[in-house]
Amino acid sequence: METELYKGTLSLLILSVLSRQPMYGYAIVTAMREDTNGAFEWTEGALYPSLHKLEAIGLIRGEWEGDPGTRRRRYYQLTDKGRRALSEKKDSWKHLCRAVNQVVEKSNE
C-alpha cells in the first residue's frame, strides 16, 4: 500500500482506535495491524511523534500507569476535544471517499 495514501489519515486512525478504550503505544500498533490485516505496519517509534502532537494540541491525554519498580506504560485516551475532532475527521473522510469513488467509478479500467 502506498504510504502517501494514508499519511494524511494518521490522526483519524489514531483517534479512531483510541475511541474504543485507552491504550498504550504498542497496543495501538497491534490494534492497527490486526484491524487492517497487516496493511498498516507501524512501529512504536513512528507512532510516538503523532501521539505527542495529538497530546500537545489537546486531542488526547496521556497518563503513566504501573506500580513503582515495574514497567510503566503511558496510556492515551481521547479528550472531549478529541471526540469532537474525530467526528469532524470522520465526516470529512466519508465526504472525500464519496468524491474519490465518483471519479474512480467513471474510469475506463
Residue pairs with C-beta under 8 A, 6 or more apart in sequence:
1 39
1 40
6 13
6 40
9 93
10 50
11 50
11 53
11 54
11 59
11 85
11 89
12 86
12 89
12 90
12 93
13 32
13 40
14 28
14 47
14 50
14 51
14 54
14 60
15 54
15 59
15 60
15 78
15 82
15 85
15 86
15 89
16 86
16 90
17 23
17 28
17 31
17 32
17 35
18 28
18 60
18 76
18 77
18 78
18 82
19 78
19 83
19 86
20 31
21 77
22 63
22 75
22 76
22 77
23 31
23 75
23 76
24 73
24 74
24 75
24 76
25 44
25 47
25 48
25 51
25 73
25 74
25 76
26 44
28 42
28 47
28 51
28 76
29 42
29 43
29 44
29 47
32 40
32 42
33 40
33 41
33 42
51 60
51 62
51 76
54 60
54 76
54 82
55 61
55 62
55 76
58 79
58 81
58 82
59 78
59 79
59 81
59 82
59 85
60 76
60 77
60 78
60 79
60 82
61 76
61 77
61 78
61 79
62 74
62 75
62 76
63 74
63 75
63 77
64 72
64 73
64 74
64 75
65 72
65 73
65 74
65 75
66 72
66 73
78 86
